[in-house]
Amino acid sequence: MAYFIFSLSLLLIYLGLALALHVQFGMLGVANFGVVGFWGLGMYAMAVFQVQLDLSFVDAFVLVTVLSLAISWLIGWLVLRLDPQATLCATIAFAAIVALLIVTEKWMTMGVVGIGTIRYPLRIGDGTEYLYFAVLVALVVGLQMLVLRLHKSPTGRLLQAIRDNEELCASLGKDTIRVKMFWFVGASVAMCLLGALSAPLNQFLTPNMIVPSVTFAVWIALVLGGKEHALGATVGVFVTFGVFDILIETYAPVSPELAVVVPNLKLFLYGLLLMAVLVYRPTGFLAPTTPPEEVWSRIKSGAITSFAAAQSGVKTLQATVNPKPKSSQDDKPDTTPSEPGDDKT
Amino acid sequence: MIEGEQFLSFIIDAIFIGVLQASPLILAAMGFTLIYYLNGFINFGYGEGITYGAYFASLLNLTFGFSFYVSILPAALMTGGLSVLTYLYVFRPAIQRGVKPSELIILSVGLSFVLRYGLILVVGAENVFLDEPPIAFFTFAGTGATSLQFIALILVFTFAFNLYWVIYHTGFGEKVRGLADNPDLAQVSGINPHRVSIYVWFIAGSAAGLAGIFQGVFALVNPLMGWNLILITVMVSIIGGVGSVRGALFAAVVAGILTAAITLITKPLYAEVALLAAFIVILWRRGPKVV
């Protein structure tokens, strides 16, 4: 049960990251491929402040906020004027720098040995994890409400307009670079703070947590769910992380020798799913215009499809590992998400 | 004067080691820049070409027992074939369906996941060591190099020279440059974009394969080696100027020398940090214009 709560808490962290990325990429059009850099920075800063400097959770959190504000601002200033492909490369380079410095600066981060233990704030005995989980739920629901509100507000429309045609917005007298700066830095700080909040969840941090797969997991969730829809990030995270990491890894009856393969199979299927979505349904599950009342029915059918895909993937694998005479080799998982209804208005 | 002499020998060491170790990067960057030039997007799947090149070489070298030198060419050509397949079955349909360049990058990341983790599912994630040929060691002006490094370097420069000649002095090169600069005009003047693309993806894939083979024989072969090299390959190609074979060569050599110099002073990881930071600053200095 404790592990289940841990997985659910991690899902919430990913949800928060995907929502922040939705603001940056879905609304503002800034391709931030350095998600793990911001997240890892916040997480390690929290650990260093608490373990090396022996600060309390609140003090450390305030310091992380200040630090992440400064660094996000610096990165925003460096990358926001660039062409989209250059922005993408620069942010990916930033994430690589963070990961490398965590390894080299042993005096601060303990290097590859790892740093810990980071204890939960609000300790109330046995229920601590549940309380922390409740706090995370409240925060992430708050973030989702903020995104929903942003979509309905003039600011949200301004962000989308900048994404679609920045020159036009600038010519209409909007200070586009300032708006971009504000929302990019805001979302990046949110990523750092989500990192800070995941430090007590993981308790012990090692540099191999700061890997590009984190960035891509968030990206895949967002693209799959629908990058421009207010609920796309949430749907995507539940369909990818929820199905693969929680349902399959917790409940699927896999033998121990197969369990080693599952994470690799997961990333393989993520890649396949991402390719299929980009080619056959570039808007993702939820197109920007999907009306709210249709969202739920689509989530239901979509979640079922991708769960079935994942299950059949595991079955194929089982068949190849323990071949039975009758197993069909061509039973490839169908990873194309279903398209119930026509969303073309 | 001792100071000066030490400094001079440090510079010579850095240049020597840098050039010798840069050969995989030079090859990878030259191939990468061609695809970027022709199709206009950053292909992260290219990194998997490096990995697959090394694994094809290990298949021929370890499984079938060919000598290392014999396996170089077939392994490179097989990687070229794989590269053409990814173009024909992934990128070309996507481009025809109107997927935008920024989404093609994400698509290439998806492809690289499929290739990398597919490989892990098939062969496992363990390190593989190629069966090296007997190595002779030469000393030269106080520093040394192995015969393998010299052969790599000679091959790299032969490849680079030929590629340069093909791109700038042949009809085929003219077609490539025409298609990259103005696809519509090139098609109207009777250039078959499909065929030219297939050749370019083949050449680029073979370059990635060669890069992987040398990277693998200098160090070791594992499924993440391509991913570890792709970021610096992208950096070098962008700094060298997209589509410029000469620029990619020059930037890769400079990056190799800088890495060697910083590694001689401090830890190798700081060299990477310095290169990445320099890359961000260079992009920022260039401003919104390009890549």
Boltz contact constraints between the chains, C-beta under 6 A:
constraints:
  - contact:
      token1: [A, 31]
      token2: [B, 102]
      max_distance: 6.0
  - contact:
      token1: [A, 78]
      token2: [B, 280]
      max_distance: 6.0
  - contact:
      token1: [A, 78]
      token2: [B, 284]
      max_distance: 6.0
  - contact:
      token1: [A, 81]
      token2: [B, 288]
      max_distance: 6.0
  - contact:
      token1: [A, 82]
      token2: [B, 283]
      max_distance: 6.0
  - contact:
      token1: [A, 83]
      token2: [B, 288]
      max_distance: 6.0
  - contact:
      token1: [A, 83]
      token2: [B, 291]
      max_distance: 6.0
  - contact:
      token1: [A, 84]
      token2: [B, 102]
      max_distance: 6.0
  - contact:
      token1: [A, 85]
      token2: [B, 42]
      max_distance: 6.0
  - contact:
      token1: [A, 85]
      token2: [B, 291]
      max_distance: 6.0
  - contact:
      token1: [A, 86]
      token2: [B, 283]
      max_distance: 6.0
  - contact:
      token1: [A, 86]
      token2: [B, 291]
      max_distance: 6.0
  - contact:
      token1: [A, 89]
      token2: [B, 234]
      max_distance: 6.0
  - contact:
      token1: [A, 90]
      token2: [B, 280]
      max_distance: 6.0
  - contact:
      token1: [A, 90]
      token2: [B, 283]
      max_distance: 6.0
  - contact:
      token1: [A, 93]
      token2: [B, 276]
      max_distance: 6.0
  - contact:
      token1: [A, 93]
      token2: [B, 279]
      max_distance: 6.0
  - contact:
      token1: [A, 93]
      token2: [B, 280]
      max_distance: 6.0
  - contact:
      token1: [A, 96]
      token2: [B, 276]
      max_distance: 6.0
  - contact:
      token1: [A, 97]
      token2: [B, 273]
      max_distance: 6.0
  - contact:
      token1: [A, 97]
      token2: [B, 276]
      max_distance: 6.0
  - contact:
      token1: [A, 100]
      token2: [B, 269]
      max_distance: 6.0
  - contact:
      token1: [A, 100]
      token2: [B, 272]
      max_distance: 6.0
  - contact:
      token1: [A, 100]
      token2: [B, 273]
      max_distance: 6.0
  - contact:
      token1: [A, 104]
      token2: [B, 269]
      max_distance: 6.0
  - contact:
      token1: [A, 264]
      token2: [B, 117]
      max_distance: 6.0
  - contact:
      token1: [A, 264]
      token2: [B, 120]
      max_distance: 6.0
  - contact:
      token1: [A, 264]
      token2: [B, 121]
      max_distance: 6.0
  - contact:
      token1: [A, 267]
      token2: [B, 113]
      max_distance: 6.0
  - contact:
      token1: [A, 267]
      token2: [B, 117]
      max_distance: 6.0
  - contact:
      token1: [A, 268]
      token2: [B, 114]
      max_distance: 6.0
  - contact:
      token1: [A, 268]
      token2: [B, 117]
      max_distance: 6.0
  - contact:
      token1: [A, 268]
      token2: [B, 118]
      max_distance: 6.0
  - contact:
      token1: [A, 271]
      token2: [B, 110]
      max_distance: 6.0
  - contact:
      token1: [A, 271]
      token2: [B, 113]
      max_distance: 6.0
  - contact:
      token1: [A, 271]
      token2: [B, 114]
      max_distance: 6.0
  - contact:
      token1: [A, 272]
      token2: [B, 114]
      max_distance: 6.0
  - contact:
      token1: [A, 274]
      token2: [B, 110]
      max_distance: 6.0
  - contact:
      token1: [A, 275]
      token2: [B, 107]
      max_distance: 6.0
  - contact:
      token1: [A, 275]
      token2: [B, 110]
      max_distance: 6.0
  - contact:
      token1: [A, 278]
      token2: [B, 103]
      max_distance: 6.0
  - contact:
      token1: [A, 278]
      token2: [B, 107]
      max_distance: 6.0
  - contact:
      token1: [A, 279]
      token2: [B, 94]
      max_distance: 6.0
